Amino acid sequence: MARALRSLAMVLGLGISLLNPAAAAQSATLRWFGHAFFLITSSQGVRVALDPFGDIGYPVPEVAADVVTVSHEHGDHNVAQRLAGSPAVLRGLKAGGVDWNPVSYDVKDVRITALPAYHDNVQGRRLGLNTIFIVETGGLRLAHLSDIGHTLSEATVKAMGRIDVLLIPVGGKFSIDGRQAKEIMSRLRPRITVPIHYKTPVTAAWPIEDESAFLAGLENVRRLDMLVVPLTPEALPAEPEVWVMRYR
């Protein structure tokens, strides 16, 4: 059994020792449900759901959360009411979507902050505003860019600071495309980048691209054969990697 687990860890290349129960117990975990919907669970058990979707074709999971972040008020990103657990809901935008809400929220070993962004490249005049959420837990910093529609200003890059895990859209049309995502990734230099908001069999009719244009030419791309990924600062890859996650 130990040999089998060791082989699995080597194949996945995730760095964390799956043979060390203490290390596993101290890990945060990351789960992708498709599109831009993630669940981060801290080592102290705080569950943070990001951009839960409505009926867009993906299976709607039964998820309980302590905190929900909503980057903008589109139905494929804001269906917080479906989550169990009576979570606190952190909305990036004020009512009517005309301005951003200031967000600074702490619970146990989790800190959540937000930065303003746009859903398009004309300062929101076409698709409105968007929010970048940054989740800090256990020495890790994760940035969820949601439906960002533009590259980042120097001021935003500076405000974001060190990013360990970057969740970034690559499908184009309603957000940045693969080329723009690569530019942002090269500037932020996260240790792990996870592409989101791209065409899958579920969204085959959507006018967005799949992940292939983003992945083209990149090194250290891993397609993970697991639904829940453990994360610790010690297990971050030495060289930047792109993780293509499963949603089912």
C-alpha positions in Angstrom: 0.0 0.0 0.0 2.8 2.4 0.9 4.5 1.7 -2.4 1.2 2.4 -4.3 0.7 5.7 -2.5 4.3 6.7 -3.2 3.8 5.9 -6.9 0.6 7.9 -7.0 2.3 11.0 -5.5 5.1 10.8 -8.0 2.7 10.5 -10.9 0.7 13.5 -9.8 3.8 15.5 -9.1 2.1 17.5 -6.4 5.0 17.5 -4.1 3.0 17.0 -0.9 3.8 13.7 0.8 0.6 11.6 0.7 2.4 9.3 3.1 2.6 11.9 5.9 -0.8 12.1 7.8 0.4 15.2 9.7 1.2 17.0 6.5 -2.1 16.1 4.9 -4.0 17.2 8.0 -2.3 20.6 7.8 -3.1 21.1 4.2 -5.5 23.5 2.6 -7.5 21.9 -0.3 -8.8 23.2 -3.6 -11.8 21.8 -5.5 -13.0 23.0 -8.9 -16.6 22.4 -9.9 -16.3 23.9 -13.4 -16.4 27.3 -14.9 -15.2 29.7 -12.2 -16.7 27.9 -9.1 -14.1 26.7 -6.5 -14.1 25.6 -3.0 -11.1 26.3 -0.8 -11.0 24.5 2.6 -8.4 25.8 5.1 -6.4 23.6 7.4 -8.8 24.7 10.2 -11.8 23.7 8.2 -13.0 27.1 6.9 -14.8 26.5 3.6 -14.6 29.4 1.1 -16.7 29.1 -2.1 -15.8 31.3 -5.0 -18.3 32.3 -7.8 -20.9 29.6 -7.5 -22.9 29.1 -10.7 -26.6 28.6 -11.4 -28.1 26.3 -14.0 -25.5 26.6 -16.8 -25.1 22.9 -17.6 -22.5 21.8 -15.0 -23.8 19.5 -12.2 -24.8 21.7 -9.4 -22.9 20.3 -6.4 -24.3 20.0 -2.8 -21.7 22.2 -1.1 -21.7 23.8 2.3 -19.6 26.9 2.9 -18.7 29.3 5.6 -17.9 32.1 3.2 -18.9 32.8 -0.4 -17.3 35.4 -2.7 -19.2 36.8 -5.6 -17.1 38.6 -8.1 -20.0 40.1 -10.1 -23.7 39.7 -10.4 -24.0 37.4 -13.4 -25.9 34.2 -13.0 -22.9 32.0 -13.8 -21.0 33.5 -10.8 -23.4 34.7 -8.1 -25.7 31.9 -7.0 -24.7 31.9 -3.3 -28.2 30.9 -2.1 -27.7 27.3 -3.2 -24.9 26.7 -0.8 -25.6 25.1 2.6 -24.2 26.2 5.9 -25.6 29.8 6.1 -22.3 31.3 4.8 -21.3 34.9 4.9 -21.6 36.3 1.4 -18.9 38.8 0.3 -20.1 40.6 -2.8 -17.4 42.4 -4.8 -19.9 44.9 -6.3 -22.4 47.2 -4.7 -26.1 47.0 -5.5 -26.7 47.7 -9.2 -23.0 46.9 -10.0 -22.1 50.6 -10.2 -19.1 50.4 -7.8 -17.0 48.0 -5.9 -17.5 47.0 -2.3 -14.4 47.2 0.0 -13.7 43.7 1.3 -11.5 42.7 4.1 -12.8 39.7 6.0 -11.1 37.4 8.5 -12.3 34.1 9.9 -10.0 31.7 11.8 -7.0 31.0 9.6 -8.5 32.7 6.5 -8.2 36.3 5.2 -10.1 37.5 2.2 -9.6 40.8 0.4 -10.7 42.2 -3.0 -9.3 44.4 -5.7 -11.3 46.2 -8.4 -11.2 45.0 -12.0 -13.4 45.1 -15.1 -15.3 42.5 -17.1 -14.1 44.0 -20.4 -11.2 46.1 -21.7 -13.2 49.4 -21.9 -13.5 50.0 -18.1 -16.8 48.2 -17.8 -18.7 50.1 -20.4 -19.6 47.0 -22.2 -19.9 44.2 -19.6 -19.6 46.0 -16.3 -17.3 45.6 -13.3 -15.5 42.5 -12.0 -13.7 41.8 -8.7 -10.4 40.0 -8.0 -10.6 38.1 -4.7 -7.5 37.1 -2.8 -7.7 34.3 -0.3 -4.9 33.9 2.2 -4.6 30.8 4.4 -1.8 28.8 5.9 0.9 30.9 4.3 -0.6 30.6 0.8 -2.1 33.3 -1.3 -4.6 32.4 -4.0 -6.0 34.9 -6.5 -9.3 34.3 -8.3 -9.6 36.6 -11.3 -13.1 35.5 -12.3 -14.3 37.2 -15.5 -11.5 39.8 -15.8 -11.5 41.2 -19.3 -8.2 43.1 -19.4 -4.5 42.8 -18.6 -3.3 44.2 -15.3 -2.0 47.6 -14.5 1.2 48.0 -12.7 -0.7 49.3 -9.7 -2.9 46.2 -9.6 0.1 43.9 -9.9 1.8 45.7 -7.0 -1.4 45.6 -4.9 -1.8 41.8 -5.5 1.7 41.1 -4.2 2.9 37.6 -4.1 0.5 35.1 -5.6 1.1 31.4 -5.1 -2.0 30.0 -6.8 -3.6 31.9 -9.7 -7.1 31.0 -10.9 -7.4 32.7 -14.3 -9.9 32.7 -17.2 -8.6 31.7 -20.6 -11.7 31.3 -22.8 -12.0 34.8 -24.3 -15.2 36.5 -25.5 -16.5 37.3 -22.0 -13.1 37.4 -20.4 -9.4 37.5 -21.4 -8.2 34.8 -23.8 -5.3 32.5 -23.6 -2.7 35.0 -24.9 -3.7 37.6 -22.3 -3.8 35.0 -19.6 -0.2 34.1 -20.4 0.8 37.7 -20.2 -0.8 38.1 -16.7 0.8 34.8 -15.6 4.2 35.9 -16.7 3.9 39.1 -14.7 2.5 37.6 -11.5 4.7 34.5 -11.7 2.5 32.3 -9.5 3.9 28.9 -8.5 0.7 27.3 -9.7 -1.7 28.5 -12.4 -5.2 27.0 -12.9 -7.1 27.9 -16.1 -10.8 28.5 -15.7 -13.8 29.8 -17.6 -13.1 27.9 -20.9 -15.1 25.6 -23.2 -15.7 22.1 -21.9 -18.1 19.5 -23.2 -20.7 21.1 -20.8 -20.4 24.5 -22.5 -19.7 23.2 -26.1 -22.2 25.7 -27.5 -20.7 28.7 -25.8 -18.8 31.2 -28.0 -15.6 30.7 -25.9 -12.4 28.9 -26.5 -11.1 25.8 -24.8 -7.9 25.6 -22.9 -5.6 24.5 -25.7 -4.6 28.0 -26.9 -3.5 28.9 -23.4 -1.6 25.7 -22.9 0.2 25.8 -26.3 3.9 26.2 -25.8 3.8 26.1 -22.0 6.1 23.8 -20.0 5.2 22.0 -16.8 1.6 21.5 -17.6 -0.1 18.8 -15.5 -3.6 17.4 -16.0 -4.6 16.3 -12.5 -6.5 13.0 -12.1 -7.9 14.0 -8.7 -10.9 16.2 -7.7 -9.5 17.6 -4.4 -6.0 19.0 -4.5 -3.9 19.5 -1.3 -1.9 22.7 -1.0 0.8 23.7 1.4 3.6 26.3 1.1 6.2 23.6 1.5 4.7 21.5 -1.4 4.6 24.3 -3.9 6.6 23.4 -7.1 10.1 24.8 -7.4 9.3 25.9 -10.9 6.0 27.4 -12.0 3.4 24.8 -13.1 0.0 24.9 -14.8 -2.6 22.6 -13.3 -5.6 21.6 -15.5 -8.1 20.4 -12.9 -11.0 18.1 -13.2 -14.6 19.2 -12.6 -16.0 15.7 -12.4 
